[in-house]
Amino acid sequence: MRKYNSLSKKVSINQKIRKDKKDSAILSLEHLNTIKNDSRTEVIKFPLFKEAFNYVENIFPSLNIRDLSIYKVSPILLKKIGYNGVGGFFNTLSKDVVISSYLCSQNSSLKFKLKAEVDDILVHELLHYCYNISGMKSTSLFQIEEFAYGWSWGYLKSKGCSKDFAIKYNFSPFLAGFFYEKSFNWVLEDKGINRKDFDNYTQYRKNRFYLDNKIKIENKIFEYCYALGEDIIKRYELKMEEKTTYGNIKTSVENNKVSLLDLDD
């Protein structure tokens, strides 16, 4: 039986893992050399995946994205060097980007399973590279990821991906971790249960409550994820229409960023 406290702790741990991974996304030369020397590593250079390269290059033409070397790496090797579950990272000095040859969501719920092709992951990581190399440093994991998810929407859309599919299978696996506590508290309130009273429940009673309300909690999480996903897509579609490029993208990001606190009303 899955325990409530174990699940909530797992959500917190996964959020910390994502932050630690993004903090260490600038790949060390030591790990980069390990990756390059591995026989399973595949080197990708333009014009391979030319649609992905061209998409990002057209948004940020001054960053010479087509000159980058991409290393498609076995997830087994990534786990071995301490990057289990990471989709990709980069080294700005050597202009190398690393992507996993296969990526699955760490979220255990079927409702938030990631569905992404290698080229989708490539576009996402190239956008992270653009964010970093252009000097847009941020301590906000959400803002960093919003940039990549928002700008990648145009690429997904060009492949025939619907907004619903993108939000459900591309955005939500990441966004879900931000909304677990809020959704859980919403269900408690809906049931007329005070949070302090709930915290004093026996472990068995907590487990029972979670199992009885698991679907309701997940549906609420997805409701919040969908609302935020729609907001991100709407704002970045405006950026695309305005043909925002590297020259004014930093100002655009600052003027249009959204806070998760805005959704707490």
C-alpha positions as semicolon CSV with decimal commas, in nm:
position;residue;x (nm);y (nm);z (nm)
1;M;0,000;0,000;0,000
2;R;0,130;0,342;-0,093
3;K;0,148;0,569;0,209
4;Y;0,030;0,930;0,205
5;N;0,338;1,061;0,383
6;S;0,565;0,866;0,147
7;L;0,389;1,011;-0,155
8;S;0,403;1,372;-0,037
9;K;0,768;1,323;0,060
10;K;0,834;1,178;-0,287
11;V;0,682;1,488;-0,448
12;S;0,909;1,713;-0,237
13;I;1,212;1,499;-0,315
14;N;1,135;1,503;-0,689
15;Q;1,109;1,884;-0,681
16;K;1,449;1,903;-0,511
17;I;1,595;1,656;-0,763
18;R;1,470;1,869;-1,052
19;K;1,621;2,180;-0,894
20;D;1,954;2,007;-0,826
21;K;1,962;1,878;-1,182
22;K;1,896;2,220;-1,327
23;D;2,156;2,374;-1,095
24;S;2,406;2,123;-1,233
25;A;2,282;2,144;-1,593
26;I;2,606;2,312;-1,698
27;L;2,788;1,989;-1,759
28;S;3,139;1,951;-1,619
29;L;3,420;1,880;-1,863
30;E;3,499;1,562;-1,671
31;H;3,151;1,420;-1,725
32;L;3,147;1,548;-2,082
33;N;3,466;1,355;-2,160
34;T;3,313;1,041;-2,006
35;I;3,012;1,082;-2,231
36;K;3,219;1,147;-2,544
37;N;3,437;0,842;-2,483
38;D;3,148;0,603;-2,430
39;S;3,092;0,366;-2,724
40;R;2,714;0,403;-2,695
41;T;2,719;0,780;-2,742
42;E;2,590;0,908;-3,076
43;V;2,709;1,246;-3,211
44;I;2,445;1,463;-3,375
45;K;2,536;1,763;-3,584
46;F;2,333;1,973;-3,823
47;P;2,176;1,882;-4,070
48;L;2,066;1,580;-3,864
49;F;1,744;1,679;-3,687
50;K;1,755;1,989;-3,907
51;E;1,394;2,084;-3,825
52;A;1,479;2,104;-3,455
53;F;1,800;2,302;-3,518
54;N;1,630;2,536;-3,765
55;Y;1,339;2,604;-3,530
56;V;1,563;2,725;-3,247
57;E;1,804;2,900;-3,485
58;N;1,517;3,101;-3,633
59;I;1,416;3,226;-3,287
60;F;1,771;3,305;-3,176
61;P;1,969;3,365;-3,497
62;S;2,268;3,525;-3,327
63;L;2,352;3,220;-3,113
64;N;2,472;2,994;-3,398
65;I;2,273;2,695;-3,279
66;R;2,357;2,494;-3,590
67;D;2,725;2,493;-3,487
68;L;2,660;2,296;-3,169
69;S;2,756;1,932;-3,120
70;I;2,483;1,717;-2,966
71;Y;2,562;1,395;-2,784
72;K;2,279;1,144;-2,758
73;V;2,359;0,937;-2,453
74;S;2,239;0,610;-2,306
75;P;2,030;0,667;-1,991
76;I;2,234;0,387;-1,834
77;L;2,547;0,602;-1,862
78;L;2,363;0,909;-1,734
79;K;2,255;0,714;-1,427
80;K;2,612;0,592;-1,376
81;I;2,754;0,947;-1,366
82;G;2,476;1,076;-1,141
83;Y;2,219;1,218;-1,386
84;N;1,943;0,958;-1,359
85;G;1,622;1,074;-1,526
86;V;1,776;1,389;-1,676
87;G;1,661;1,483;-2,025
88;G;1,969;1,684;-2,114
89;F;2,225;1,948;-2,024
90;F;2,509;2,144;-2,180
91;N;2,854;2,298;-2,156
92;T;2,860;2,656;-2,283
93;L;3,239;2,674;-2,312
94;S;3,276;2,375;-2,542
95;K;2,936;2,440;-2,706
96;D;2,825;2,083;-2,647
97;V;2,471;1,973;-2,561
98;V;2,382;1,631;-2,420
99;I;2,042;1,463;-2,454
100;S;1,920;1,128;-2,332
101;S;1,834;0,872;-2,597
102;Y;1,531;0,783;-2,391
103;L;1,346;0,973;-2,121
104;C;1,055;0,871;-1,904
105;S;0,869;1,073;-1,647
106;Q;0,963;1,024;-1,283
107;N;0,600;1,085;-1,191
108;S;0,439;0,754;-1,093
109;S;0,087;0,856;-1,197
110;L;-0,036;0,744;-1,538
111;K;-0,212;1,078;-1,564
112;F;0,124;1,260;-1,582
113;K;0,335;1,033;-1,800
114;L;0,575;1,213;-2,032
115;K;0,544;1,147;-2,406
116;A;0,830;1,305;-2,599
117;E;1,035;1,221;-2,908
118;V;1,413;1,269;-2,921
119;D;1,373;1,582;-3,135
120;D;1,133;1,730;-2,877
121;I;1,393;1,677;-2,605
122;L;1,657;1,827;-2,834
123;V;1,455;2,146;-2,890
124;H;1,390;2,175;-2,516
125;E;1,759;2,145;-2,429
126;L;1,869;2,380;-2,707
127;L;1,632;2,638;-2,561
128;H;1,789;2,588;-2,217
129;Y;2,127;2,647;-2,381
130;C;1,996;2,970;-2,538
131;Y;1,860;3,089;-2,205
132;N;2,191;3,033;-2,031
133;I;2,434;3,155;-2,297
134;S;2,235;3,477;-2,348
135;G;2,295;3,567;-1,983
136;M;1,941;3,517;-1,854
137;K;2,040;3,369;-1,520
138;S;1,757;3,290;-1,280
139;T;1,724;3,118;-0,944
140;S;1,364;3,029;-1,032
141;L;1,336;2,675;-1,164
142;F;0,987;2,757;-1,283
143;Q;1,100;3,058;-1,487
144;I;1,386;2,861;-1,644
145;E;1,157;2,576;-1,743
146;E;0,874;2,805;-1,854
147;F;1,112;2,959;-2,107
148;A;1,193;2,618;-2,259
149;Y;0,838;2,483;-2,250
150;G;0,690;2,808;-2,381
151;W;0,924;2,846;-2,677
152;S;0,907;2,472;-2,759
153;W;0,531;2,496;-2,811
154;G;0,580;2,637;-3,160
155;Y;0,788;2,333;-3,254
156;L;0,536;2,086;-3,113
157;K;0,256;2,270;-3,294
158;S;0,449;2,256;-3,623
159;K;0,454;1,876;-3,589
160;G;0,076;1,867;-3,560
161;C;0,070;1,842;-3,181
162;S;-0,252;1,975;-3,029
163;K;-0,258;2,213;-2,736
164;D;-0,433;1,948;-2,525
165;F;-0,167;1,687;-2,603
166;A;0,120;1,929;-2,532
167;I;-0,019;2,033;-2,196
168;K;-0,112;1,682;-2,087
169;Y;0,196;1,490;-2,201
170;N;0,469;1,754;-2,229
171;F;0,399;2,031;-1,976
172;S;0,203;1,854;-1,700
173;P;0,463;1,591;-1,601
174;F;0,685;1,883;-1,495
175;L;0,415;2,118;-1,363
176;A;0,240;1,853;-1,152
177;G;0,501;1,870;-0,876
178;F;0,418;2,235;-0,812
179;F;0,050;2,166;-0,747
180;Y;0,037;1,855;-0,527
181;E;0,005;2,032;-0,191
182;K;-0,239;2,289;-0,324
183;S;-0,458;2,017;-0,475
184;F;-0,440;1,798;-0,166
185;N;-0,544;2,089;0,056
186;W;-0,830;2,169;-0,184
187;V;-0,964;1,814;-0,143
188;L;-0,933;1,838;0,235
189;E;-1,131;2,163;0,232
190;D;-1,388;2,013;-0,005
191;K;-1,435;1,728;0,244
192;G;-1,463;1,974;0,533
193;I;-1,141;1,852;0,695
194;N;-0,903;2,095;0,868
195;R;-0,540;2,039;0,767
196;K;-0,420;2,044;1,127
197;D;-0,678;1,780;1,214
198;F;-0,566;1,569;0,920
199;D;-0,202;1,590;1,030
200;N;-0,309;1,433;1,361
201;Y;-0,472;1,134;1,188
202;T;-0,319;0,792;1,237
203;Q;-0,101;0,675;0,950
204;Y;-0,362;0,417;0,851
205;R;-0,633;0,685;0,832
206;K;-0,407;0,911;0,622
207;N;-0,335;0,623;0,383
208;R;-0,704;0,544;0,356
209;F;-0,790;0,907;0,281
210;Y;-0,531;0,927;0,006
211;L;-0,642;0,603;-0,159
212;D;-1,007;0,706;-0,144
213;N;-0,933;1,047;-0,297
214;K;-0,638;0,975;-0,528
215;I;-0,831;1,034;-0,850
216;K;-0,987;1,354;-0,717
217;I;-0,643;1,488;-0,615
218;E;-0,491;1,405;-0,952
219;N;-0,783;1,559;-1,139
220;K;-0,737;1,881;-0,943
221;I;-0,362;1,880;-1,009
222;F;-0,430;1,842;-1,380
223;E;-0,687;2,124;-1,367
224;Y;-0,421;2,359;-1,228
225;C;-0,160;2,228;-1,474
226;Y;-0,394;2,280;-1,767
227;A;-0,478;2,637;-1,665
228;L;-0,111;2,724;-1,631
229;G;-0,021;2,540;-1,952
230;E;-0,284;2,739;-2,143
231;D;-0,145;3,061;-1,997
232;I;0,210;2,972;-2,100
233;I;0,101;2,882;-2,453
234;K;-0,105;3,200;-2,489
235;R;0,182;3,426;-2,384
236;Y;0,443;3,252;-2,596
237;E;0,219;3,247;-2,901
238;L;0,213;3,626;-2,869
239;K;0,592;3,628;-2,854
240;M;0,606;3,415;-3,168
241;E;0,362;3,645;-3,348
242;E;0,575;3,943;-3,252
243;K;0,877;3,753;-3,387
244;T;1,066;3,820;-3,067
245;T;1,435;3,740;-3,113
246;Y;1,746;3,733;-2,899
247;G;1,782;4,110;-2,920
248;N;1,480;4,176;-2,702
249;I;1,395;3,836;-2,555
250;K;1,537;3,914;-2,210
251;T;1,304;4,210;-2,164
252;S;1,016;4,008;-2,301
253;V;1,068;3,727;-2,051
254;E;1,084;3,966;-1,758
255;N;0,770;4,151;-1,866
256;N;0,563;3,838;-1,921
257;K;0,672;3,595;-1,650
258;V;0,398;3,446;-1,435
259;S;0,417;3,358;-1,069
260;L;0,271;3,038;-0,930
261;L;0,133;3,258;-0,654
262;D;-0,094;3,420;-0,913
263;L;-0,284;3,092;-0,933
264;D;-0,356;3,064;-0,562
265;D;-0,671;3,278;-0,570
